[in-house]
Amino acid sequence: MKVIKEGHSYELENFENKESKGQTINFIQKEQSPKDTNELVTVQDGTTNEEILEMMIDRLKYQHKVVPSKETACCLTHLEEGLMWLEKRTKDRIKRKVENTRQV
């Protein structure tokens, strides 16, 4: 993995052909709005942690069907738990009306 822009853009190596350009993953990037002190505005569109976890969960479920293993099952459990915590955080922030701000 190569960090292109810390926290926002990454290049992942191809598994077999390491000489070729890998896959680029871009995460959404938001910054403080110049108009409002609380609101965040998108400066780079991209995916989210939740989307990446959902992708990984789907892939590991498929792999677990093909070649079941305790390790894959454990990994799935932890990824699903991580996704649950991120979704809980978002619901809590929406409930407190601080979603899309830098308020804690």
Backbone bond lengths (Angstrom), bond angles and torsions (degrees), N, CA, C in turn:
res aa  C-N    CA-C-N  psi(-1)  N-CA   C-N-CA  omega(-1)  CA-C   N-CA-C  phi
1 M - - - 1.443 - - 1.524 109.16 -
2 K 1.315 115.18 137.65 1.456 121.53 177.04 1.529 108.19 -121.08
3 V 1.327 116.35 129.06 1.459 120.86 176.89 1.522 107.97 -81.92
4 I 1.321 116.04 120.04 1.466 120.85 176.68 1.525 108.91 -90.28
5 K 1.342 115.72 -49.50 1.462 122.22 177.43 1.518 106.64 -140.00
6 E 1.326 116.33 109.69 1.461 121.97 -172.91 1.530 111.93 -47.75
7 G 1.337 114.07 126.65 1.459 120.54 178.16 1.513 114.99 82.06
8 H 1.350 117.74 -7.39 1.464 118.66 -172.89 1.525 116.20 -135.85
9 S 1.322 119.40 -34.23 1.472 120.73 -177.33 1.524 110.15 -137.15
10 Y 1.342 114.48 133.99 1.463 120.76 -177.08 1.521 109.03 -139.34
11 E 1.323 115.04 146.87 1.456 120.48 172.05 1.527 107.34 -112.08
12 L 1.313 115.70 123.04 1.461 121.56 179.64 1.516 108.64 -101.55
13 E 1.327 116.22 134.77 1.463 120.61 -179.56 1.519 110.94 -67.58
14 N 1.323 115.15 147.18 1.457 119.81 167.67 1.520 106.78 -71.83
15 F 1.306 117.65 145.19 1.455 121.98 -174.14 1.524 112.50 -67.05
16 E 1.331 116.91 -46.93 1.461 119.58 -174.21 1.522 112.77 -97.31
17 N 1.304 118.39 -41.65 1.464 120.64 -177.14 1.525 109.18 -102.82
18 K 1.308 116.26 82.46 1.468 121.85 -175.90 1.523 112.12 -70.58
19 E 1.329 117.26 -16.08 1.465 120.87 -179.77 1.527 111.45 -78.23
20 S 1.327 117.50 -24.40 1.463 119.69 -178.53 1.530 110.09 -83.05
21 K 1.325 114.78 159.52 1.465 120.03 177.83 1.522 108.46 -62.22
22 G 1.318 116.52 135.05 1.458 121.41 -178.40 1.516 112.55 -81.49
23 Q 1.305 114.26 -163.03 1.459 122.46 -179.07 1.524 108.73 -92.29
24 T 1.322 116.71 134.38 1.458 120.27 177.56 1.521 109.33 -99.86
25 I 1.321 115.37 129.89 1.464 122.38 176.68 1.519 107.30 -115.28
26 N 1.328 116.27 123.38 1.456 121.73 177.84 1.522 109.41 -114.44
27 F 1.322 115.23 131.79 1.457 121.23 175.92 1.519 108.94 -100.84
28 I 1.313 115.58 151.72 1.454 120.18 176.82 1.529 108.99 -59.64
29 Q 1.323 115.27 139.92 1.459 120.49 178.07 1.514 108.66 -125.52
30 K 1.317 115.18 127.95 1.462 120.66 179.52 1.518 109.61 -122.30
31 E 1.329 114.67 148.39 1.457 121.36 177.20 1.519 108.86 -133.36
32 Q 1.311 115.11 164.28 1.457 121.60 179.60 1.525 110.14 -59.71
33 S 1.324 116.58 133.72 1.457 121.34 177.67 1.524 109.77 -70.68
34 P 1.339 117.66 135.74 1.466 118.71 177.53 1.534 112.05 -68.63
35 K 1.346 116.68 -19.50 1.468 121.30 -178.41 1.522 112.61 -84.85
36 D 1.327 116.71 -30.32 1.461 120.50 -172.64 1.521 109.08 -134.33
37 T 1.292 118.65 136.96 1.456 120.97 -175.78 1.522 113.27 -73.08
38 N 1.321 118.96 -20.07 1.470 120.91 -178.11 1.519 114.18 -102.55
39 E 1.313 117.82 -38.12 1.464 121.62 -171.95 1.528 111.60 -69.22
40 L 1.344 114.85 141.37 1.468 121.50 175.18 1.522 108.94 -103.27
41 V 1.325 116.49 142.98 1.461 121.25 177.34 1.526 108.64 -120.24
42 T 1.321 116.02 147.80 1.461 121.94 -179.42 1.521 109.79 -75.69
43 V 1.330 115.75 126.26 1.467 120.91 175.45 1.529 110.84 -110.41
44 Q 1.334 117.20 -16.67 1.473 122.37 174.30 1.521 107.02 -146.95
45 D 1.319 116.05 121.26 1.459 118.98 177.04 1.522 108.85 -77.02
46 G 1.280 115.49 154.02 1.453 120.09 179.18 1.514 110.02 176.41
47 T 1.307 115.74 -168.06 1.451 121.35 -177.39 1.526 110.57 -90.50
48 T 1.324 115.90 -175.53 1.458 121.92 -178.95 1.523 109.98 -124.94
49 N 1.313 116.03 165.51 1.471 121.00 174.50 1.523 110.27 -57.23
50 E 1.333 116.16 -41.08 1.461 120.56 -178.44 1.524 111.85 -61.51
51 E 1.325 117.10 -42.09 1.467 120.80 179.42 1.528 111.19 -63.79
52 I 1.328 116.33 -41.62 1.465 120.08 179.04 1.527 109.93 -64.42
53 L 1.336 117.11 -43.55 1.470 119.76 178.26 1.525 110.76 -62.77
54 E 1.335 117.72 -42.82 1.470 120.49 178.35 1.527 110.92 -60.08
55 M 1.325 117.07 -40.36 1.465 121.30 177.76 1.527 110.37 -63.26
56 M 1.336 116.40 -46.97 1.467 120.68 -179.45 1.531 111.13 -63.62
57 I 1.312 117.31 -40.00 1.467 121.26 178.55 1.522 109.92 -61.88
58 D 1.330 116.38 -46.15 1.464 120.01 179.53 1.522 111.02 -61.64
59 R 1.328 117.06 -44.59 1.465 120.97 -179.52 1.526 111.42 -63.09
60 L 1.330 117.20 -45.44 1.462 119.93 -179.10 1.533 112.17 -68.48
61 K 1.325 117.60 -33.52 1.473 119.71 175.11 1.521 109.99 -62.32
62 Y 1.336 115.88 -42.68 1.463 120.10 177.28 1.531 110.27 -61.94
63 Q 1.335 116.48 -48.43 1.466 119.84 -179.00 1.529 111.22 -63.33
64 H 1.323 116.41 -35.60 1.471 120.59 -179.72 1.535 110.97 -66.88
65 K 1.347 116.31 -32.56 1.474 119.48 175.67 1.526 110.41 -66.84
66 V 1.331 116.04 -38.74 1.465 121.28 -176.95 1.530 111.13 -75.47
67 V 1.333 117.02 -48.85 1.464 122.35 -179.52 1.535 108.11 -136.00
68 P 1.336 116.98 87.72 1.470 119.88 -178.22 1.530 111.80 -63.89
69 S 1.328 115.40 142.51 1.457 119.97 174.53 1.523 109.43 -154.74
70 K 1.320 114.48 152.57 1.463 120.95 177.77 1.526 110.06 -60.74
71 E 1.331 116.89 -41.32 1.456 121.27 -177.68 1.527 111.73 -62.89
72 T 1.326 116.38 -42.50 1.462 119.65 178.42 1.526 110.36 -65.56
73 A 1.322 117.06 -41.54 1.464 121.17 178.17 1.526 110.65 -60.73
74 C 1.330 117.22 -43.35 1.469 121.20 178.37 1.524 110.98 -64.00
75 C 1.312 116.61 -43.59 1.456 121.03 179.10 1.525 110.25 -61.20
76 L 1.333 117.00 -44.23 1.468 121.30 177.81 1.525 111.00 -58.01
77 T 1.310 116.27 -44.81 1.468 120.95 -179.82 1.525 110.36 -57.96
78 H 1.322 116.37 -45.57 1.464 119.48 -177.76 1.523 112.42 -70.93
79 L 1.324 117.74 -37.32 1.464 119.88 176.55 1.519 110.66 -65.03
80 E 1.332 116.85 -42.71 1.464 120.68 178.08 1.529 110.90 -63.69
81 E 1.316 116.70 -38.13 1.468 120.28 177.02 1.528 110.27 -65.88
82 G 1.319 117.37 -43.25 1.460 120.95 177.39 1.517 111.60 -59.18
83 L 1.330 116.69 -44.09 1.460 121.34 177.97 1.523 110.31 -62.14
84 M 1.322 117.05 -42.38 1.459 121.21 178.71 1.527 110.80 -58.64
85 W 1.337 117.73 -43.77 1.465 120.86 -179.44 1.528 111.54 -66.63
86 L 1.315 117.85 -39.33 1.465 119.93 178.06 1.529 110.91 -65.70
87 E 1.335 116.81 -40.97 1.465 120.41 178.16 1.528 110.98 -66.42
88 K 1.337 116.76 -37.51 1.463 120.73 176.69 1.521 110.19 -63.25
89 R 1.322 116.74 -43.38 1.467 121.17 178.45 1.521 110.65 -58.02
90 T 1.334 116.90 -45.85 1.466 120.91 -179.61 1.525 110.87 -62.86
91 K 1.332 117.32 -46.95 1.476 120.59 179.03 1.518 111.14 -59.29
92 D 1.326 116.39 -41.37 1.459 120.86 178.96 1.527 110.95 -64.73
93 R 1.317 117.56 -42.35 1.467 121.26 179.91 1.522 110.76 -65.93
94 I 1.330 117.22 -38.22 1.471 120.76 176.97 1.523 109.56 -64.20
95 K 1.321 116.40 -46.18 1.465 121.79 -179.96 1.536 111.00 -59.02
96 R 1.336 117.20 -39.25 1.460 121.57 -179.28 1.529 112.78 -85.94
97 K 1.352 116.55 0.74 1.465 123.06 179.02 1.536 112.86 59.98
98 V 1.336 115.45 38.82 1.467 119.80 175.09 1.523 112.20 -120.96
99 E 1.347 116.94 6.51 1.466 120.21 176.97 1.524 108.71 -62.98
100 N 1.333 116.79 142.49 1.464 124.82 -178.11 1.533 112.20 67.81
101 T 1.348 115.36 27.28 1.462 120.88 172.15 1.521 107.36 -134.00
102 R 1.311 117.10 173.20 1.465 120.52 176.53 1.524 111.59 -95.81
103 Q 1.329 116.51 7.51 1.465 119.19 176.72 1.515 109.89 -66.70
104 V 1.315 115.60 143.70 1.468 120.84 -179.05 1.503 110.73 -80.14
